[in-house]
Amino acid sequence: MSEIAYKPKTQEDWQECWETTCSACANMPGCEICEQMIDHLCDGAPWPEAGFVYDPGAGVSCLSYEPHRKAPRLSRQQLRRLSRLNPDTLPPVCSGCAATRGTDASKSRHTRQDFEAAVKDRRQFLCHERPGYCGGWIRAVLARAGKRN
């Protein structure tokens, strides 16, 4: 699938793009892609190839987005505790979970990247619909650790 560039037209569009992508990106501050997008806006420079694109899940994403890896990691003790729980007592997988194929969160480039990095690093990932850990994330972390099928 080819990417379709998204060029914000109003200040409100820029603000929304910033809040949904740039503010959560590990490349900020000092992102060269942001500088190139600003140059496009101000000086008519070419739109950067790794800039904002249409995203089927989020509406807009950035091809240079990198997830932050700041969230606390699950300790081995916490992982062991989770693996001993009855699957019925784990937090539920919500209807919009990033772990569920076809949801907006699973189709969103930057949410998917955040989710995959959080599973790989065992960094805590919160649910989009209710307070607490994401049920899909817990199950994915356990599966990756070989603790559950």
HUWO-V531364 format. One record per residue. RES is the residue in one small letter. OMEGA is omega in degrees with one decimal (NA if undefined). Layout:
# HUWO-V531364
[[RES;OMEGA] [RES;OMEGA]]
This chain:
# HUWO-V531364
[[m;179.1] [s;-178.5] [e;177.7] [i;-178.2] [a;174.5] [y;-179.3] [k;-179.9] [p;-176.1] [k;-177.5] [t;176.8] [q;179.4] [e;176.8] [d;179.0] [w;-178.8] [q;179.5] [e;178.0] [c;179.2] [w;-176.3] [e;-175.4] [t;-179.4] [t;-171.9] [c;-176.4] [s;-179.9] [a;-173.7] [c;178.4] [a;-179.8] [n;-179.8] [m;-4.4] [p;175.8] [g;-178.5] [c;179.1] [e;179.5] [i;176.8] [c;178.9] [e;179.4] [q;177.6] [m;177.0] [i;176.7] [d;176.7] [h;-178.4] [l;-173.1] [c;-170.8] [d;-178.5] [g;177.2] [a;179.2] [p;176.1] [w;-178.5] [p;-179.5] [e;-178.2] [a;-178.3] [g;-179.2] [f;175.7] [v;172.1] [y;-178.2] [d;-176.4] [p;-178.8] [g;-173.6] [a;-173.8] [g;178.2] [v;172.7] [s;-179.9] [c;-177.9] [l;179.0] [s;-177.1] [y;174.0] [e;-178.8] [p;171.0] [h;174.6] [r;-176.5] [k;-176.3] [a;178.5] [p;177.6] [r;170.6] [l;175.2] [s;177.1] [r;178.7] [q;178.3] [q;178.9] [l;178.1] [r;179.0] [r;178.4] [l;-177.0] [s;179.6] [r;-178.4] [l;171.8] [n;-179.2] [p;179.7] [d;-178.9] [t;175.8] [l;175.8] [p;-178.2] [p;170.8] [v;-174.6] [c;-175.4] [s;179.7] [g;-171.4] [c;175.4] [a;-179.8] [a;-177.3] [t;-179.2] [r;176.0] [g;177.4] [t;176.8] [d;-179.8] [a;180.0] [s;178.3] [k;-179.6] [s;-177.9] [r;-174.0] [h;175.4] [t;178.1] [r;178.7] [q;177.3] [d;-178.8] [f;-178.1] [e;177.7] [a;179.8] [a;177.3] [v;-177.8] [k;-175.8] [d;-174.0] [r;177.0] [r;-172.6] [q;-178.5] [f;-175.0] [l;179.1] [c;177.3] [h;-172.3] [e;-177.1] [r;179.4] [p;174.6] [g;-178.9] [y;176.1] [c;179.2] [g;176.8] [g;178.5] [w;179.7] [i;-179.2] [r;179.4] [a;177.6] [v;178.4] [l;179.5] [a;179.7] [r;178.8] [a;-179.9] [g;-176.8] [k;-179.2] [r;173.8] [n;NA]]
